[in-house]
Amino acid sequence: MRILLFGPYPFLGKPISGGVMAVVHALARGLSQRPGLEVAVAAAHVESRAGVDRDGPITIFRLPVTHRSRLRWRRRLRRGLLDIADDFQPDLIHAHGTGYYAAAALDGVWPNVITAHGIISQEAALSGASTLKERLAWQYDAFFEDRVLRRIQNCIAISPYVRRAFARYRQIRWWDIENPIDDDCFDVTPRPQVGRLLSAARIIPRKGVDALISAFGRVAAVYPQAQLRLAGEITTAPDYVAHCRRLVANANLEARVHFLGNLSHADLLEEFSRAQASVLAARQETAPVAVAESLATGCPVVATRTGGVPDMVEPGQTGLLVPPDDPVALASALDQCLRDPAQTGVWGQNARFAAERYRLERIVDKTLAVYEQSTV
């Protein structure tokens, strides 16, 4: 069986950027290890060149994304993806996201499955777009998402939240499959340092990093050993990153809040292993891979009760949940973790057990079952 994945894929030797890329990378490797499957990925990237890479048995077709690619419903980009499919001749296309990857898969003649990763219409409201051009781009993408969703027949929901958000699209046949994570997450040996907190999230408005910094400032004076490590790319929203840095400077926390940038997978696992807890202060999420990875490494999670996060974190068992945009409540949860390392350690043990549902082998089994039903 020949499987063609439409979705972002990391450049060899470069860090993974974002949860969707992490999922496509893990799933492609998991599928490629199964006998009788030939796997390829068609990936579009800003300012990249067209070409072909190899990652072990996986063929990666690269397409450039231009700044004007939104014109005419991204028809040129969609055509480029279909040209790749024409050459590869897959038995099935599995597209990730509800944007142009899904649209291209639906344009083709091949059986297809779509995985819905985000809710663009909701992300648009929390984008922090400050210019008319940015706001129009988000509105365009939300409208395009609606057009795509009206055409989807077979869709994977990575969280019950996805089904709820897209319930009005009644023609969709749904399957529930969580995001996969790499098996090496389960091999991490936790050795947490007291007071060390990690946030594995991009520094963008939707992730609520400003609220997290405010919450950390409330507990920093009580716990002199506490530090906050922000592991996420800082290039997408430079104005917001500058705002977060000013918040840190105004609170005199430069020596205790660390902007680490986008880390390699190995370095991120090292950060998880040394954190007393990981923190996600997002204003909207679907099923963040960073939460699943944190649980699998035995690192408990303090997160906001938004989107699909409550389906991943069990309060008082694997971590704590607080309302979004509430630095006082978040500070109280951080205080609870920092005050009782023994209890936090128990949550970490529970977390690793709870993360078994994200194991790659299980996700590949479920995904192959969907492929079989979608090609009948």
URKASUL-V130537 format. One record per pair of residues at least 24 apart in sequence whose C-alpha atoms are under 10 Angstrom apart, sorted by the first residue. I is the first residue (numbers start at 1). J is the second residue. If there is no record, write none. Layout:
i->[I:I]
j->[J:J]
This chain:
i->[1:1:1:1:1:1:1:1:1:2:2:2:2:2:2:2:2:2:2:2:3:3:3:3:3:3:3:3:3:3:3:3:3:3:3:3:3:3:4:4:4:4:4:4:4:4:4:4:4:4:4:4:4:4:4:4:4:4:5:5:5:5:5:5:5:5:5:5:5:5:5:5:5:5:5:5:6:6:6:6:6:6:6:6:6:6:6:6:6:6:6:6:6:6:6:7:7:7:7:7:7:7:7:7:7:7:7:8:8:8:8:8:8:8:8:8:8:9:9:9:9:9:9:9:9:10:10:10:10:11:11:11:11:11:11:11:12:12:12:13:14:14:14:14:15:15:15:15:15:15:15:15:16:16:16:16:16:17:17:17:17:17:17:17:18:18:18:18:18:18:18:18:19:19:19:19:19:19:19:19:20:20:20:20:20:20:20:20:20:21:22:22:22:22:22:22:22:23:23:23:23:23:23:23:23:23:24:24:24:24:24:25:25:25:25:25:26:26:26:26:26:26:26:26:27:27:27:27:27:27:27:27:27:28:28:28:28:28:29:29:29:29:29:29:29:30:30:30:30:30:30:30:30:31:31:31:31:31:31:31:31:32:32:32:33:33:33:34:34:34:38:38:39:39:40:40:40:40:40:41:41:41:41:41:42:42:42:42:42:42:42:42:43:43:44:44:44:44:44:50:59:61:70:70:70:70:70:73:73:73:73:73:73:74:74:74:74:74:75:75:75:77:77:78:78:78:78:78:78:78:79:79:79:80:81:81:81:82:82:82:82:83:85:85:86:91:91:92:92:92:92:93:94:94:94:94:94:95:96:96:97:98:98:98:98:98:98:98:98:98:98:99:99:99:99:99:99:99:99:99:100:100:100:100:101:102:102:102:102:102:103:103:103:103:103:103:103:104:105:106:106:106:106:107:110:111:111:111:111:111:112:112:112:112:112:112:112:113:113:113:113:113:113:113:113:113:113:113:113:114:114:114:114:114:114:114:114:115:115:115:115:115:115:115:115:115:115:116:116:116:116:116:116:116:116:116:116:117:117:117:117:117:117:117:117:117:117:118:118:118:118:118:118:118:118:118:118:119:119:119:119:119:119:119:119:119:120:120:120:121:121:121:122:122:122:122:122:122:123:123:123:123:123:124:125:125:126:126:126:126:126:126:126:127:127:127:127:127:128:128:128:128:128:128:129:129:130:153:154:154:154:154:155:155:156:156:157:157:158:158:158:158:159:159:159:159:159:159:159:159:160:160:160:160:160:161:161:161:161:161:161:161:161:161:162:162:162:162:164:164:165:165:174:175:175:175:175:176:176:176:177:177:177:177:177:177:177:177:177:178:178:178:178:178:178:178:178:178:178:178:178:179:179:179:179:179:179:179:179:179:180:180:180:180:180:180:180:180:180:180:180:181:181:181:181:181:181:181:181:181:181:181:181:181:182:182:182:182:182:182:182:183:183:183:183:183:183:183:183:184:184:184:184:184:184:184:185:185:185:185:185:185:185:185:185:185:185:185:185:185:185:185:185:186:186:186:186:186:186:186:186:186:186:186:186:187:187:187:187:188:188:188:188:188:188:188:188:189:189:189:189:189:189:189:190:190:190:190:190:190:190:190:190:190:190:190:190:190:191:191:191:191:191:191:191:191:191:192:192:192:192:192:192:192:192:192:192:192:192:193:193:193:193:193:193:193:193:193:194:194:194:194:194:194:194:194:194:194:194:194:194:195:195:195:195:195:195:195:195:195:195:195:195:195:195:195:195:196:196:196:196:196:196:196:196:196:196:196:196:196:196:197:197:197:197:197:197:197:197:197:197:197:197:197:197:197:197:197:197:197:198:198:198:198:198:198:198:198:198:198:198:198:198:198:198:198:198:198:198:198:199:199:199:199:199:199:199:199:199:199:199:199:199:199:199:199:199:199:199:199:200:200:200:200:200:200:200:200:200:200:200:200:200:200:200:200:200:200:200:200:200:201:201:201:201:201:201:201:201:201:201:201:201:201:201:201:202:202:202:202:202:202:202:202:202:202:202:203:203:203:203:203:203:203:203:203:203:203:203:203:203:203:203:204:204:204:204:204:204:204:204:204:204:204:204:205:205:205:205:205:205:205:205:206:206:206:206:206:207:207:207:207:207:207:207:207:208:208:208:208:208:208:208:208:208:208:208:209:209:209:209:209:209:209:209:209:209:210:210:210:210:210:210:210:210:210:210:210:210:211:211:211:211:211:211:211:211:211:211:211:211:212:212:212:212:212:212:212:212:212:212:212:213:213:213:213:213:213:213:213:213:213:214:214:214:214:214:214:214:214:214:215:215:215:215:215:215:215:215:215:215:215:215:216:216:216:216:216:216:216:216:216:216:216:216:217:217:217:217:217:217:217:217:217:218:218:218:218:218:218:218:218:219:219:219:219:219:219:219:219:220:220:220:220:220:222:222:222:223:223:223:224:225:225:226:226:226:226:227:227:227:227:227:227:228:228:228:228:228:228:228:228:228:229:229:229:229:229:229:229:229:229:229:230:230:230:230:230:230:230:230:231:231:231:231:231:231:231:231:231:231:232:232:232:232:232:232:233:233:233:233:233:234:234:234:234:235:235:268:268:269:269:269:270:271:272:272:272:272:272:273:273:273:274:275:275:276:276:276:276:276:276:276:276:277:277:277:277:277:277:277:277:277:277:277:278:278:278:278:279:279:279:279:279:279:279:279:280:280:280:280:280:280:281:281:281:281:281:281:281:281:281:281:282:282:282:282:282:282:283:283:283:283:284:284:284:285:286:287:287:288:289:291:292:292:292:292:292:292:292:292:293:293:293:293:294:294:294:294:295:295:295:295:295:295:295:295:295:295:295:295:296:296:296:296:296:296:296:296:296:296:296:296:297:297:297:297:297:297:298:298:298:298:298:298:298:298:298:298:298:299:299:299:299:299:299:299:299:299:300:300:300:300:300:300:300:300:300:300:301:301:301:301:301:302:302:302:302:303:303:304:304:312:312:312:313:313:313:314:314:314:314:315:316:316:316:316:317:317:317:317:317:317:317:317:317:318:318:318:318:318:318:318:318:318:318:318:318:319:319:319:319:319:319:319:320]
j->[35:36:37:38:39:90:91:92:371:36:37:38:39:40:88:89:90:91:92:93:28:31:32:37:38:39:40:41:85:88:89:90:91:92:93:94:112:371:28:38:39:40:41:42:59:60:84:85:88:89:90:91:92:93:94:95:105:112:39:40:41:42:43:60:85:90:92:93:94:95:96:101:105:112:113:114:40:41:42:43:44:61:81:85:93:94:95:96:97:100:101:102:104:105:114:41:42:43:44:45:94:95:96:97:100:101:102:41:42:43:44:45:60:62:96:97:101:41:42:43:44:45:60:61:62:43:45:55:60:43:45:48:53:55:60:62:53:54:55:264:262:263:264:265:233:262:263:264:265:266:267:268:233:262:263:264:265:201:202:232:233:262:263:264:201:202:232:233:262:288:289:290:117:179:181:201:287:288:289:290:96:97:115:116:117:118:179:288:289:96:179:180:181:182:265:289:290:96:117:178:179:180:181:182:289:360:94:95:96:179:180:55:58:180:181:182:179:180:181:182:183:360:363:364:179:180:181:182:360:361:363:364:367:55:57:58:59:364:55:56:57:58:182:360:364:180:182:360:361:362:363:364:365:58:360:361:363:364:365:367:368:56:57:58:57:58:364:361:364:365:90:91:88:90:84:85:88:90:93:84:85:93:94:95:80:81:82:84:85:93:95:101:81:101:77:80:81:100:101:80:88:85:100:137:140:141:144:99:100:103:140:141:144:99:100:103:104:144:100:103:104:101:104:102:103:104:105:106:107:108:104:107:108:104:105:107:108:106:107:108:109:108:109:110:110:371:375:371:372:374:375:371:154:155:156:367:371:155:155:156:145:141:142:144:145:146:147:148:149:152:155:141:142:143:144:145:146:147:148:149:141:144:145:148:148:145:148:149:151:152:144:145:147:148:149:151:152:148:152:148:151:152:153:151:375:154:371:374:375:376:152:153:154:155:371:374:375:152:153:154:155:156:173:174:367:370:371:374:375:149:152:153:154:155:156:157:174:154:155:156:157:158:174:175:176:177:179:149:155:156:157:158:159:162:163:166:286:156:157:158:159:162:179:285:286:287:288:157:158:162:165:284:285:286:287:288:307:145:161:162:165:166:284:285:286:307:144:145:146:145:146:165:165:206:283:284:285:307:205:206:283:284:285:206:206:284:204:205:206:207:208:283:284:204:205:206:207:237:204:205:206:237:239:240:205:237:239:374:370:371:373:374:370:374:367:370:286:287:286:287:288:308:286:287:288:307:308:309:311:312:286:287:307:308:311:285:286:287:306:307:308:309:310:311:286:287:307:308:307:308:286:307:370:366:367:369:370:366:367:370:357:358:362:363:364:365:366:367:370:287:289:292:312:357:358:359:360:362:363:366:367:287:288:289:292:357:358:359:360:363:289:292:293:357:358:359:360:361:362:363:364:289:290:292:293:296:355:356:357:358:359:360:361:363:265:293:296:358:359:360:361:293:296:297:356:358:359:360:361:265:266:269:293:296:297:359:265:266:268:269:270:272:273:292:293:294:295:296:297:298:352:355:359:269:293:294:295:296:297:298:352:353:355:356:359:269:296:297:298:269:270:272:273:296:297:298:299:269:270:272:273:274:297:298:269:270:271:272:273:274:275:276:297:298:299:345:348:349:270:272:273:274:275:276:298:299:345:271:272:273:274:275:276:277:298:299:341:344:345:225:226:227:273:274:275:276:277:341:223:225:226:227:274:275:276:277:337:338:339:340:341:220:223:224:225:226:227:228:275:276:277:334:335:337:338:339:341:225:226:227:228:229:256:271:272:274:275:276:277:278:338:226:227:228:229:230:257:271:272:274:275:276:277:278:279:301:302:334:337:338:227:228:229:230:231:257:258:268:271:272:274:275:276:277:278:279:280:294:299:301:228:229:230:231:232:259:271:272:275:277:278:279:280:281:290:291:294:301:302:303:229:230:231:232:233:260:261:262:263:268:271:272:278:279:280:288:289:290:291:293:294:230:231:232:233:234:261:262:279:280:281:282:288:289:290:291:230:231:232:233:234:235:236:237:241:261:262:230:231:232:233:234:235:236:237:238:240:241:242:244:259:261:262:232:233:234:235:236:237:238:239:240:241:244:282:237:239:240:241:244:282:283:284:281:282:283:284:285:280:281:282:283:284:285:304:324:244:280:281:282:283:284:304:324:325:326:327:240:241:243:244:279:280:281:282:283:325:240:241:243:244:245:246:247:248:281:282:325:327:244:247:281:282:283:324:325:326:327:328:330:331:244:279:280:281:282:325:326:327:328:330:331:244:245:247:248:251:253:257:281:327:331:244:247:248:251:326:327:328:330:331:281:325:326:327:328:329:330:331:332:333:334:335:248:251:253:256:257:327:328:330:331:332:334:335:247:248:251:252:253:256:257:327:331:251:327:328:330:331:332:334:335:328:330:331:332:333:334:335:338:251:253:256:331:335:335:338:339:335:338:339:256:256:338:256:257:276:338:253:255:256:257:258:275:253:255:256:257:258:259:275:278:279:256:257:258:259:260:261:271:275:278:279:257:258:259:260:261:262:278:279:258:259:260:261:262:263:264:267:268:271:259:260:261:262:263:268:259:260:261:262:263:259:260:261:262:261:262:293:294:293:294:297:297:299:296:297:298:299:300:297:298:299:299:299:300:300:301:337:338:341:344:345:348:301:302:319:334:337:338:341:344:345:347:348:302:303:319:334:303:304:319:320:321:330:333:334:304:305:309:321:324:330:305:306:321:322:323:324:325:326:327:330:306:307:309:323:324:325:307:323:324:325:308:309:324:309:311:311:312:312:358:355:351:352:354:355:356:357:358:359:351:352:355:358:348:351:352:355:319:347:348:349:350:351:352:353:354:355:356:358:348:349:350:351:352:353:354:355:356:357:358:359:348:349:351:352:353:355:345:346:347:348:349:350:351:352:353:354:355:344:345:346:347:348:349:350:351:352:337:344:345:346:347:348:349:350:351:352:337:344:347:348:351:330:333:334:337:330:333:329:330:351:354:355:351:354:355:347:350:351:354:347:343:344:346:347:343:344:346:347:348:349:350:351:354:344:345:346:347:348:349:350:351:352:353:354:355:343:344:346:347:348:350:351:347]
